[in-house]
Amino acid sequence: MPDIRTITRELGGKTVTLETGRIAGLAGGAVTIQLGDTIVLATATMARKPRPGTDFFPLTIDFEEKLYAIGKIPGSFFRREGRPSTEAILSARLTDRPLRPLFPKTMRNEVQVVLTVISADRENNPDVLGTVGASAALSISDVPFGGPVSSVRVGYIDGKYVVNPTFEQLDDSLIDIVVASTRKAIMMVEAAADEAAEDIITGALEYAHEQNQIILELQEELVAMMKPVKWQYEAPVLSEDLKKKVAADLSGNIEEFLALAKDERQGGLDAHKAKLVEKYGEEYGESAVEGALDAFLKKTIRTAILEKDRRPDGRNSRTVRDIWCQVGWLPRTHGSAIFTRGQTQALSVVTLGSVGDAQRLDTLSPIESKRYMHHYNFPPYSVGETGRMGGAGRRELGHGALGERSLMPVLPSIEDFPYTIRVVSDIMSSNGSTSMASACGSTLALMDAGVPITAPVAGVAMGLIMGDDGNYKVLTDIAGLEDAMGDMDFKVAGTEKGITALQMDIKIQGI
């Protein structure tokens, strides 16, 4: 008989159940989480040795929708599940984003989390359960992990916040916001809203953080019960002598160098890196030299922003890059627009079809079709590189979904405008916040196509630089370098009336 451990908590009038020990005993950590009749199995496993030649943390989150969970046979020719649906990939991203900052930054051991929906009642969304299950599985495994973390969805119905509303309740909700938290801070925000006021959104964040504490307590009780033994990871330490040598070689005109256009700066950076590797690589190792260079650049950029309010391109913290737009550029499309902000540019194109062209969905959700689609593409030439061209990856699907949520509240009803609407945003060049550029471009293209939207939507990405002494700077309209070297990417879209979409990712352990 297996040693089954079960813990429950009440959350918003519903019972949340965490269980371990029943199935998947050879995984590093395995739990099931249940809300209503929706059950998600979460497993977490770590490779014992680092992946050779890897310069990033190889974390993989897989979200699997089993159609047997709703008693349905797949509609494909082979009658079995194929590649993950867009909804499954978005759910995986919803878990990846709050978990990733909680691992050691320099760890290179592969970690895989598999989330499998094994029962679905089509009332309670399994996506937030996946995040909680992943955190619990990691927490009771041997994987070094700075959690636990919890995630809840919050609605706003009849003037009241509702935790983990059902699919039916969300139809009447002003907001659909997912918030992930640790005990101390918020880790991730993903939201759609019907032009909601800022105080409603901030209230939802506070309410979600409070509700997350209940689920965090549940996980902590499970960890205390299981008493996991964690693998001791020792982070490599950069030589202080090497850091001083690299800084001495690059000091002087480094800020002027960083202010160059993206392509010129990258070419100069590659040349600097090659010289430093040639000079110090034999003594310290190539990876250590590159690490010292990155550390110096990051410190230089962040210090200039915090102490002088001067960003790499010369802007202060509040200035938006120059914007230019053009509509109706393509002669044979239903609607088209170019939106350019700094070196970021999106070409958005609208195609209108009949109601019968709506996309059919074969997922666990009770929503079976949609008439508005926003597709986002990020070709390699947009960053001046070569690369494989193929189907949309996880990033493309995530950015497309964010653009889609941004515009949904302003679209006409099917009764007022009986057409299926598809918008494609092709990124022509990228230097920060292409998803928000695509939201802006889509607004222009929809108007060019004659779609009677109720209000124009704009979007911008905000950044954050945190100092060691509690000093900080919030940056408006971040560029790519500020995203890479900063602590937050907070995308906000909305109309003059209110917010329509949010997405927040952070690199520090909460804000």
NORGIQUI-V697972 format. One record per residue. OMEGA is omega in whole degrees, -180 to 180 (* if undefined). D_FIRST is the distance of its C-alpha to the first C-alpha in Angstrom with 1 decimal. Layout:
omega = [OMEGA:OMEGA]
d_first = [D_FIRST:D_FIRST]
This chain:
omega = [-179:178:-175:177:-178:178:180:173:174:179:179:179:178:180:173:-177:172:-179:175:177:-177:-177:176:-175:-179:174:178:174:-179:176:166:176:-174:173:-171:175:175:-178:176:172:179:176:179:-177:-179:173:-175:-180:177:176:-176:175:-178:180:177:179:-175:176:178:175:177:179:-175:175:176:-177:172:180:177:178:-176:175:-178:-177:-179:180:-176:179:172:-180:177:179:-179:176:176:-180:179:180:177:177:177:178:180:177:-177:-170:177:-178:-170:-179:-174:175:175:-173:-175:180:-177:175:-180:177:179:175:179:179:-176:177:-175:173:-178:-180:179:173:-178:-176:-178:-172:-180:176:179:179:179:179:179:179:-180:180:177:-176:-180:178:177:-176:173:-172:-176:-180:10:175:178:180:175:173:-179:172:178:-172:180:176:-179:175:180:-179:-179:178:177:176:-179:179:-179:178:-178:-174:176:-177:171:-171:177:-178:175:-175:161:178:-171:-167:175:-177:-173:176:174:-172:166:-177:-180:-178:-177:177:-176:-178:176:179:-179:175:178:178:180:-180:180:180:177:-180:179:-179:179:-179:176:177:177:180:180:177:178:179:179:-180:-174:180:-178:175:-175:173:-177:-180:177:-179:176:-178:178:178:177:179:178:180:179:180:180:179:180:-180:-174:-177:179:-175:-175:-178:176:179:-179:-179:180:174:-172:-177:179:-180:-178:178:178:179:178:179:177:-178:-180:179:-179:178:179:-176:-172:-174:-177:-178:-172:-176:-176:-177:178:178:179:178:178:177:179:-180:180:179:-179:-180:-179:-179:-176:179:179:-180:-176:-174:-175:-175:180:-180:-176:-179:176:180:168:-171:-174:-172:175:179:180:-177:167:-174:175:177:177:-175:-178:-170:-172:178:179:177:-180:178:171:175:-178:176:-173:178:177:-176:178:170:-178:-175:-179:171:178:179:179:178:180:178:179:-178:175:-178:179:-175:179:-178:175:177:-171:178:173:-175:178:-179:175:-178:-174:179:-176:-179:-177:-179:-179:175:176:-178:170:-180:-179:175:-179:180:-179:176:-177:-179:-179:180:179:179:177:180:178:177:179:179:-178:-174:-174:-175:-176:-179:177:178:-180:177:-179:-176:-172:179:166:-174:174:175:175:175:176:-179:-178:173:-172:169:177:168:177:179:178:174:179:176:178:179:180:177:-180:-178:178:178:179:180:179:177:-174:177:-175:180:175:179:175:179:180:177:179:-180:-179:172:-180:176:-179:-175:-178:175:180:174:172:-174:177:176:-176:173:-174:-179:180:175:-178:-175:-176:-173:-176:170:-174:-178:-178:176:179:176:175:-177:-176:-174:176:179:175:169:-179:172:179:178:176:-175:173:174:*]
d_first = [0.0:3.8:6.6:8.7:12.3:14.9:18.6:21.5:25.3:28.2:30.6:33.8:32.5:29.3:25.7:24.3:20.5:18.9:15.2:13.4:10.0:9.2:11.6:14.2:12.6:15.7:18.2:19.9:18.7:17.1:17.1:17.8:20.8:21.8:25.2:26.1:24.5:25.0:21.9:22.3:19.8:21.3:20.7:23.0:23.7:26.7:28.7:29.3:33.0:35.6:37.0:40.5:43.5:41.7:43.7:41.2:37.6:35.7:33.3:32.1:30.6:29.7:29.2:28.1:28.9:27.1:29.4:26.6:25.7:28.8:28.7:31.6:32.5:34.3:38.0:38.8:40.2:37.1:34.9:32.3:32.1:34.7:35.8:34.6:36.7:39.0:36.8:33.8:35.9:37.2:33.8:32.8:36.1:35.3:32.3:34.0:37.0:35.5:33.0:35.5:37.7:34.8:34.3:36.7:39.8:40.4:36.9:36.9:33.3:32.1:29.4:27.9:26.2:25.1:24.9:23.8:24.6:22.1:23.4:26.9:28.7:32.1:32.8:30.9:31.7:28.8:31.0:30.8:27.0:26.9:28.8:26.5:23.4:25.1:26.1:22.7:21.2:24.1:23.9:20.4:21.3:23.7:26.5:29.6:30.0:32.3:30.3:28.7:30.7:30.5:32.3:33.6:36.1:39.1:41.5:44.8:45.6:48.5:49.1:45.6:42.7:39.5:36.2:34.2:36.5:35.7:37.5:39.8:40.6:41.5:44.3:46.1:45.3:47.9:45.5:42.2:41.2:38.0:37.9:35.4:35.6:34.5:35.1:38.7:39.9:39.8:38.7:39.4:41.2:41.5:43.6:45.7:48.2:51.1:53.8:52.1:54.0:53.0:52.3:49.7:48.0:48.0:46.8:43.8:43.0:43.1:41.0:38.4:38.2:37.6:34.9:33.1:32.9:30.4:28.0:28.7:27.7:24.4:23.8:25.1:22.7:19.7:21.4:22.0:18.4:17.3:20.4:21.0:23.4:26.1:28.2:31.7:34.2:37.9:40.3:43.5:46.7:49.9:52.9:55.2:58.1:57.2:56.8:60.3:61.9:60.5:61.6:65.1:65.4:64.5:66.1:69.3:69.2:65.5:65.5:68.3:66.2:63.1:65.4:66.2:65.0:61.5:62.7:65.3:63.0:60.3:62.9:64.2:60.7:60.0:63.3:62.6:59.2:60.7:63.4:60.9:58.7:61.8:62.9:59.8:57.2:57.9:57.5:54.6:52.9:53.2:50.0:51.0:54.5:53.1:50.8:53.8:55.8:53.2:52.9:56.7:57.0:54.3:55.9:59.4:58.4:56.5:59.2:62.0:60.1:59.3:62.6:65.1:63.5:64.3:62.0:62.3:64.4:66.7:65.4:64.6:61.2:62.4:64.3:63.2:64.2:67.1:66.2:67.9:67.1:68.6:67.9:69.0:69.1:67.8:70.3:68.2:65.0:64.5:64.2:63.9:64.0:63.9:62.6:63.3:62.4:63.5:62.2:59.4:60.4:58.8:60.4:59.0:59.9:59.4:59.2:59.4:58.2:58.0:55.3:53.8:53.2:50.4:47.2:44.4:40.9:37.8:35.1:32.5:35.2:37.2:40.3:41.4:44.7:46.9:50.7:51.1:49.8:50.6:50.0:50.5:51.4:51.8:53.8:54.1:57.9:57.3:56.6:59.1:56.6:55.9:52.5:50.7:51.3:48.6:46.4:45.5:42.9:40.6:43.5:45.9:43.5:42.9:46.6:47.4:45.1:46.6:50.1:49.1:47.8:51.0:53.2:51.3:52.7:56.3:56.2:58.0:56.2:56.0:58.6:61.0:60.4:59.0:58.0:55.0:55.4:54.3:55.1:54.7:55.2:56.0:56.2:59.5:59.2:56.6:57.1:54.7:53.4:53.7:51.4:53.8:56.7:55.2:54.9:58.6:59.7:57.8:59.7:63.0:62.1:61.1:64.4:66.2:64.7:65.9:62.4:63.2:60.7:61.1:61.4:61.2:58.1:58.2:55.6:55.5:53.1:53.2:52.3:51.6:52.7:51.3:53.2:52.0:54.0:52.7:55.5:54.7:56.3:55.3:56.7:58.0:57.6:55.9:56.8:54.5:55.3:54.5:51.2:50.3:51.6:50.7:47.7:47.4:48.1:48.5:49.8:51.5:53.1:55.1:58.3:61.1:59.4:55.9:52.7:51.2:48.6:47.0:45.0:44.3:42.9:43.1:42.8:42.7:39.8:40.9:44.1]
